[in-house]
Amino acid sequence: MTKRRPLADIRVVDLSRALAGPYATMMMADAGAEVIKVEPPGGDDSRGWLPYVERNGHRESAYYMSTNRNKQSVVLDLKAAADVDRLRWLVAQADVVVENYRPGVLDRLGLGLEHLRELNPRLVTLSITGFGKGGPDGERPGFDQIVQAEGGLMSLTGRPGGPPQRVGLPIADILAGLFGAFGVMTALRARERTGVGQHVETSLLAAVVGVHVFHGVGWLAAGVEPVLTGNRHPSIAPYGVFGCADADIVIAVGSEALWRKFAPIVGLDADRADIATNIERVGRADELQKEIDTLLAERSADEVLAALGAAGVPAGRIRTVPEVYDWEQVRASMVTTLPHPTLGEVDVPASPLRLSEQDEPRGEAPPALGADQDVVFADYAPAGGGR
């Protein structure tokens, strides 16, 4: 029996650009949804962003490719009445519309979300903004590093005594895309019971604040302000980066049981009074870090990792991005090869999800600009008649 992809009966009109919205709709496309990416003349801005993949006399943006696999592309100028009519036609047949315009932009174009839902009461709409609709900062445009800064993430990232640091990925965008996709799935599930769609909203700021986890509760409920801890965990020790003779490694001693396995491997007494419990170890984390670094300074990373692995103590290497993609564990299932229309076969990261009762993951390359215009609008007839 042929297995069906979970979202094979869902049509998504993707009005989003850059990263957060396209990441959300790519997750839906990976699960089988028909995602129609509506691009302005000239295309999504990210089509021009570095780095580039250059082959066969063609050049494509790796940035764009990273969030737009398994989609179709059409070009509509939403300042042109004829193209607005085409968009309304698409919306009338859609299950989901995703947008990440600044608040008010769609309303000024006559395409407000309430109007779109009048066209299609079953429609689920997702808006991803920078700072959330409403509130004193709701109209501000949102860019990842701005939100990393204003959402407190940079104050949590960096070495003690050093300047705050951004996370090395556009994590606010990615998190907003993840939350947005989950919100759409929740609304679609609700629609099965009610027959009516609804509006889903998230923002880059809400996504970052939403993953403050223990830092947020610690401040709100206990008045404890987080401080920069660099590569160390603020609540567990030893947990972080430690130096061996030939390389740094990461060790995570996340429980007292693991501590009792770890200590003799590195030459520590697990029952020593000043480090016998996690509270005591966290309290003297700087001294413990130096002590462990000294004990490992003459031992190779391979030797230490082997000993820790045999004892069941979590530890790992610090890999560069090229080393990650050379790693057999990653090559086995986390990279996929897509047949690109201009570049030939291209290796890209695969969807991180696997469902046991669905077909093999889709493998369609990100579309060329407007590549699916004729197919998508094959049955379209303008409101006034004609083609």
C-alpha positions, 0 to 999 in steps of 0.5 A: 500500500502506498503511504501518503504524506501527512499534508498531501491534501493541504495547499499553502500560499506562501507570501513570506520572504527571507527566512522565518516564513519560508522556513515554516512553509518548507516544513509544511512542504517537506510533509507533503503540502503543496506550497506555492511561493508568491514572489514579487518581480525580481524574486525573494530578496534572499535570492541575492544573498551570499553564499552562492552556488556556482555551476554549469554557468549558473549561480544560485543563492545557497541562502535561498536554497536553504529554506525553499525546497519542495515548493512552487514559485509564481511571480505576482506584483501585488501593486497591480490589480490583475495580480491581486485578483490572481492572489485572491483566486489562489487564496479561495482554494487554499488551506493556509496563507503565510505572511511576514509583512510589517503590520498593516502592509497587507491591509493597505494593499486591500489584502488584509487577513480578515478580507482573505478569510471572507474569501475562504472561511476555512482558511488558516492564516499565519503572520510572523512579525518582528516584535508582535502585533500591538504594543508600543513596538508592534510596528517595528521591522524585525531583523534577527540580530536586532531581536537577538539583542532586544530579546536578551539572547545576546546577553546570555551568549559570550564569555564572562567579562567579554562582550555579548555575542549573537548566536552564529545562526539566525536563530530568532528567525528559525525559532519563529518559523518552527513556532509558526509551523506548529501553530498552523498544524494546531489550527488545521487540527482544530479546523477538523472539528469546527470546519472554520479556520483561524489566525495564528500569530507569532514573532521573532521576539515571542520566539526568543522569549519563549525559549528563555526557559529556566532563565525566564522563570529564574528571573520572573519567579526568583529574581535571579539575573542570568550572567555570561557563562561562556561555554559552561552551563550555568546550572550544572558542573562540570559541563562545557568545553575542556582542553586536552593535549591536542584538541578541546572537547565538550563534556556534559556531567548532567547528574550525580550518577554521571559525576561518579563515573566521570571523576575517576576517569579524569583523576578526581575524588568524587567524594571530595567535600568541595565538589561532592554535589552539583551545588558545590561544583557550580559554586566553584566552577572556575576552579573546577574548570582549571583543575580538569583542564590540568588533569587532561592537558597531557592526554589526547582527545581520542583517549579521553573521549574513548574512556568517557564513552565506555563509561557512558559519560556524554562527551563529544568533539567540537567539529567545524561545519565541513567536519560535520558534513564529512561525519558518517553519522550525518552523511547517513541520513541528514544530507539529501541530494536534489536534482537542481534545474540549473546546477545539476545534483546538489547536496543539501541538509535533509529535513530533520524529521522522519515519520515511519508511516509516510513515503520517503521524504520529498526531494524537489529542488528550490524553484527557479523564479516564476517556474510554476506560473503556467501550471499554477494559473492554468485554470485561472480566469480573471474576474472580468472574463478572458485569460 
